[in-house]
Amino acid sequence: MTDKRPTLSLKPKARPAADRRATGAVGRNPGQGGQGAAGRGSGKPGPAASGQPRPAREEPRLRQSHEVKVAPQRDYRPDLKTDSLALALLGAASAVARVRGGSALPQALAAVFASYDATPQARGAIQDIAYRTMRQLGRSETLLGLMTSKAPEPPMLGGLLCAALSLLDPPEGQPAPYEAFTVVDQAVGAAAAHPDFAHAKAMVNAVLRRFLREREALVEQALREPLARFNYPQWWIDTTRAAYPRDWEAVLAAGNAHPPLTLRVNARKSDVGAYLQTLGDAGLQAEQVGPNAVRLAQAINVAQIPGFADGVVSVQDAGAQLAAPLLDLKDGMRVLDACAAPGGKSGHILESADVQLTSVDTDPARLARVGDNLGRLGLEATLLAADAGSRDWWDGVQYDRILADVPCTASGIVRRHPDIRWLRRKSDTSQLATLSSKILDNLWQMLLPDGKLLFVTCSLWPQESEAQAAAFAARHDAVRLDAPGQLLPLGGAGQDHDGLFYALFQKKAA
């Protein structure tokens, strides 16, 4: 049976009004005749008023078998060179389609890598393009809306066009990573290699070539839309503006930037001065940005970081490195790291003092990463796959210190996870705040009198941060100690960190 699928059409340029009037096409759909909607607004009677018989109403017909939509083949392995840009574009397109279907980008990429049996070089290229596309998705989708008559189908075709546009239309001030003709040629090749939309390769060619011809006008028109100008959903823009009326644009811009590669030096094995010398000897430029924090001038693969495999350093944002010192740890303490995965803060806790640490996370797979990270550092903790909002895993012995890095919208780490903005909904904020409140109340019962609980969230929204902290203190008559509060990711000296919130509480003695 022949698979007949319509090819997406380009949106034509608007004709002059005189031409439209001449053809009688103003405000009219095909098949409506000369009267539009019963002559409404034309001053002419419709068929009923003129005595003319109405045409028989056409009964809806069933779809023919060749019109039945088939499931998209996202796992299809294309016959393309492993080091080609076409393969990288197709892999990124698959990842984008998966994100639009509800998957987080890391999981989407893992699925693509597995289905393509991708080489390390191909993985790097696919990942780079996928992250670029996520950061520019609002702009790219707006541009597509200006150039096409309807949303591309299947979603992977739209992902391919957005991935190609992210390479042809880099952010202002950044050079294009590839020559334009190469991107167009490889995008067409990628489309031709996939059975779901090989029929649309001519459309891919036409869309991308039109963008190159009319780029200035198209971009100018697209940037009138906040979605394209800021690359965030409208509710996200509105929420940021309401929370930070003076800094909202800087906060949004920082979320679109590439994050720095910041390391935490393991105080048990080295110090910042010595490690900076090690980096210098390896020809790597870096600077100290915290007591144990070093930021590389240029990001590199973790396998190339001196001392990483031996546990001398770990990758951790400078803002996240504030958690362990705030806990005021002493040797012999009993400490709980709730919601611990992937384990950066657990490692820092154990590097800071000889404590009895229990690390809890609901996801066994993510908890395994905590174990892997601690193993690399040569450190040990009790790992429990459990819900921090329940007590069925707790042995009843209270803790001296509790780190509560609770679930949130993760709006403060969007530069590291650009897919978050497209996966979250406005309602998620209140739902996650309610969940976090339950977890905090539960953990408070596990804290010794005079003990300290550090509430951490990687959210920018006050409902999940300051409002949550104030409500918690009021409910439990907790003593609030000094802590940084809301850290905004504004970039620049001293502020090149994620958006985090810290509140420190002490339980009153019995």
N, C-alpha and C positions, 0 to 999 in steps of 0.2 A: 504494500500500500504506500502510495506517495505521501510524504509528510509535507503538507502545504502550510507554510507559516508566513504570515504577513511580515514584510520588512518594514521596520520603523521608518517613517518618512521625516524628512527635514521640514522644519517650520519655514514656510516661504517668507521672503521679504514682503512687507506690506505694500500693496499697490496704491497709487494715488487715488484719492477719493473720487475724482472724476471718472476714472476707469471702473471703479466699483459700481458707481451709479449707472454707468452705461450698460453694465452686464446685469443689473438688478440683483446684485449679490450682497447688498448692505444688510447686515444683521439677519441673514437668512441661512438656514441649514439646507443642504441638498434635499430635493424631493418635497419642499414645502410649497412649490408653485410660486405665484407672484404675490400671495397675500400674507405671507408670514404667519403669525398666530392669529388667524381669523381677521386679518386686516387691521390688527391693533396698532393704533398710532399712525396709520397711513391715510385715514380719511376715506377709505374705500370699504365697501361692505364685504364681509366674508361670504363664503359659499351659502351658508344658511340664510343670511339676510337677502341675498340676491335671488333666492329661489332655486339656485343650482343644487343638484343632488350632491350630498357628501360622498367622497370616494369610500369604497368599502374598506373597513379597517382590516389591516393585514394581521392575521394571527401570528403570534410568535412561533418561530420554527425551532426545532431541536437542532443543536449543533451537529454538523456532520462529523463522522468519525475522524476525519483528518484534522478537525479543529480541536480535538480534545487535547488539553494541555498535559504534557508529560512532566514527571518530576525532574528537576534540574540535576544534571550530572556534575556536581561539584567535585567529586573524587575522580573524574575522568583524567587519565594520565595522557597528556598531549605528546605527540611525536615531534618534539622540538629539541634543539640542542640545549644541553644542560647549562651552558654558560651564556645563552642568548637573552637579550632583553625581552624578547617575545615570551619566553617561559616565565621570566620574572614578573612581567605585566599580568600574565594569565594567573599566576599564583597569587599575586596581590589582589586581583579581581575576585578570586575565589574567597580570599580572606575577608574582603570588604563585604561580599554578599553574605557571608556567615555572620559577620557583625550585625548587618542589617536584619538578619534573622534572629538575633538575640544572643549570639555567642560573644564572649569576651575575646579581644584580639589575640592574646597569647594562646588561647585554646584553638582559635581559628587557624592561626599560623601553624600550630603543632599538627593539626589535621591535614593542612596543605602539604607540609613537609613530608608527612608519612605517605600520603597518597601519591606524591610526585617522586618519592624516594630521592629527595633533593640532596645535592652535594653541598658541602659547607659554603662554597661560593654562591650557589644558587639560593641557599637559605638567606645569606646576607643580603642579596639583591632583592629578594621577595620581601623580606622584613623591612628593608629601607623604604621601598616604594609603598608598602602597606601603611607604614606609619606616616609617611608624607601625605598619603591620600586621606587618612583620618584627620589630620590637622587642617586640611584644606577642603574637606568634604562639603561644607556649606557653600563655599564659593563654586566648586566644581559642579555641584548639582544645580545651582542657580544658573550657571552658564549653559548647562545642558537643557534646562527648561526654556531658555531663550532660543536655542538652536533646533530643538526637536518638537514634534507635535504631541508627544506623550512620553511618559516615563519608559525608558528602555526595558524590554523584557527579553529573556529572563533577567533577574537582578544581577547576575554575574556579568551580563553585557553592560549594564550601567556601571558596575564596578570597574570594568575594563576601561570604559570611557573616562571615568573619574580618575583612575590611576594615570592614564595617559595625560589628562589635563593637568594633573599635579606636577608632571614633569615639564610640560610645555609652559606652564604658568606659575613659576616659583614665586614665593613671597617677595615683596619689594626689597631690593637690595641684595638679593641672593642670586647667584648665577644659575643658569639652567644646567642640570647635571648631564644632559645629552643634547646633541644637535637635534633640531626640530624635525628634519626629514627622517632621521633615524627613529625617533619616537613614533612618527606616523607609520612608517614602513613596518616596524616591529609590532605595533598595535594591530595593524591589518593582518599581519601574519599570525598573531595570537588568535584573533577572531576566526580566521580561516582554519585553524587547527582544532577548534572545538566544535563538536557536532551540534550543540544546542544553538549556536548562533553563527555558524559558518555562512549561512545565508545573508547575514548582516554585515559582511566584511566591506561591501561597497558603502554602506551607511557609515561605518566607522571611519573610513577614509574621507568621506564627504564632511562629516562633522568636524573632524580634526583639522582638515584643510580650510574649512570655513573659519574656524577659530583663528587660525594663523593669518588669514586674509583680513578678518574684521576684528582682530584682537582688541584694539584700543576702544572701539565703540562698544563691543560686547562687555568688556570689563567695566567700562564706565557705567553702563546700564545695570550690570549685576551688582555693583557696589552701592547702588541706591537701596538695596535690601540689607537689613541688619544681618540676616543669615549669612550672606556672602561677605559682608564687611568684617564681621567678627568671627565667623566660623563656629558658632554655637547656636543651639536652639533658642528661640525667642524667650522661653521661660527662664533659661539659664542667664541670659543677658539681663533680663528684668530683675531677677533675684540678686545678681551681683551688684547691679546699680543701686538697688534699694538698700543693700547692706553696707556698701562702701561708695557713697555718692561722690567722694573726691577722687578715689583711686580705682574706680571700677574698670575704666578702660585699660589702665596699666595692669591690673590683675588679669583681665581677659587676654591681653597681649602676651603676658608672661606664660600663660597656659598654652599658647601656641608656639612657644620657643622650644628649642632642643634643650633638655636638661643637662647640667654638667655631670661629669663623672667624679663623684666625691668618695673618698676612701676614709675608713676609720682605722687608725693604727692600733694594733693590739698592744696595750700597755704591758702585757706579760712578756712580750717578745721583742719590743723595740720602743722607740720614742719618735716623735715627729721630726726632730732634727736629724737623727740618724737615717730615717727613712727618706727624707728629702735628699740626702746625700746619695742614697741608693738609686733614687730616681734620676738624679743628675748624672750619675755614672752610666746609667742606661740610656742617656740622651733624651730623657723625658722632662718637660717643664711642668712645675707644679708650685702651689703656694699653700701655706697653712691658713685654714679658714675656721678653726675651732681648736679647743684643747687637744683633741686627738684627730682632728679632721684635716685632710689634705685634698685639694681639688686639682685635678689634672688639667693642663691647658687644653689638651685635646683628648677626646674619648678614644679608648682602644679596647680591644677584646680582652675580657678578663684573663684569658689564658696567657696574655702578654704582660700582665701586670706583675712586676717583680714582687716576690714573696706571697702572692695570693694563694697559690697552691699549698704553701707551708703554713698558712694561717697568720702570717705577719700583718696582713691587712684584710679588710672586708669592704664591700661596696655598701655605703649607707649615706643617705642624704645628711647634710650638715644640720638641718632642723631636727631630724629624727635622732641625732646623736645627743640631744639634750635630755632625753628620757632617763637614761641610767644615772647620770649625776643628780638629777632632781630627787631620786628615790633615797638619797642619803644612806647608802648601803654600808653595812658593817659585817665583818667576818662572822660566820656562824648563824646569820639570820635565815629565817625561813621565808622564801620569796615566791610569789605566784606571778607568772606572766600569762594573763588571760588573753585569748585571741592572738596567739603568739606567732603564727606563720607570717612570713617565711623564716623568721628567727633572727633577724638583725638585732632587735632589742634584747632578746635572750642572750645572744653572744656577748653583747656589750655589758650586760649585767654580770655575767660570769668572768669577764675580763677585769671588771672593776673590784670585785671582792670574792672571797671564798664563802659562798652562800649555798644553801640547799634550795635549788630552783626547781619548781614544777612549771612546765610549759603546757598550756592547754589550747587546743584548737578543735573545732568541730569537724574539719575535713581531714581524714586520715592521709590523703595524698599530700596535702599541704604541710601536715605535721611531719611527714617524712622528710620534707625539705629542711625543717628545723633540725632534725637529727643529722642530716648531711652537713649542714653549715656548722653545727657544733663539733661534729667529727673532724672537719677540716681544721678547726681551731684547737683541737685537742681538749675539748671541754665536755662535761657531762651534765645532764639534767634528767628529771623524770618527765617523760612525755606522755600525755593523756589525750586521746581522741574523745572529747567530751564537749558538752554545751555549757558555756560559762553562765548561762541563764538558769541552770538547774543545779541541784546539789547532790545528785545521786552518785557522783564520782568523788565527792569530797570526803576525806577521812575524819572530819570533825575537829582537827587541830588547826587553830587560827594562825594566820600569817603575820609576820612583822611588816612586810611590805607587799603591796599589790599593784601591779601595772595593768591598767584596764585600757587597752587600745581597742576601743569598741567599734562595732560595725557602723558605717556611715556612707554617704553618697560618694566619698572619695573625691570630692570636687577640688580639694587642695593639691592633688597629685595628678591633675589632668595632663600636665606637660609630659609626664612619664607614661601615662595611659590615656592617649587622646581618644580612644574609643568610648571612654566613660560618658562623655557628653552626649553621645548618640544612643547610649543604652539606657541612661537614666530617664525617669519621668518626674514631673514636678511632685507628684504624690509620694515619691520614694522618700523625700526628706522627712515628712511627718511619720511615715511608717518606720523608718530606720531609727528615728529619735525615740519612738516608743519602745522599740526592741532594745536600744542601748540603755534606756532608763531601767528596764527590767533587769538587764545584766548588772548595772551598777548597784542597784538595790540588793541583788543577790550576793554580789561580791563583798559588799559592806559587812554582811553578817559573818564573813570569813576573816575579818581583820581584827587583830588584837587591839584592846584599848591602848591608846598612845601610838598605835601603828599608823602608817601613812598609805594612802591610796592615791595613785597618780592617774588621773583621767586624761586620756589622749584621744584625739580624733584628727583625721586628715581631711576635715571638711572646712569649707569657707562659710557655711551658712550658720548664722547665730542660733537658729533653732536646734542645731545639732551640737553647738559648742557652748557659748556663753549662757544662753537661756537654759540649756541642759545642766550646766554646772551650778547656776544659781538655784534652780529648782531642787537639785540633789542636796545642796547644802541646807536648804530650808527643810526638806523632808526629814533629814537625819541629824539636824543640829550639829553638822560637821564644822570643824574649824578649818577655814580656808587659809592656806599658807601662800607665800610668794611663789609665783610661777609666771612664765612668759605670757600666758593668755594666747591671743590670736596672733599667729605669724602669717603675714601676707607674702605671697610669692611675687614680689615686685621686681626682682632682678637687681643688678647693680651690686656695688661693694657692700658686703655685710648682709645682703638680703637675697642672695642667690641660693635660696632653699625652697623646699616645698611649703605649701600652705597647711600649717599644723596648728592645733590648739592644745594648750596644756593648762590643767587646773589640778592643784595639789591639795589634798584634804587630810586632816588628822582626826582620828577618833578620840573623843574625850575619855579620860580615865574613868573607870567605873566608880 
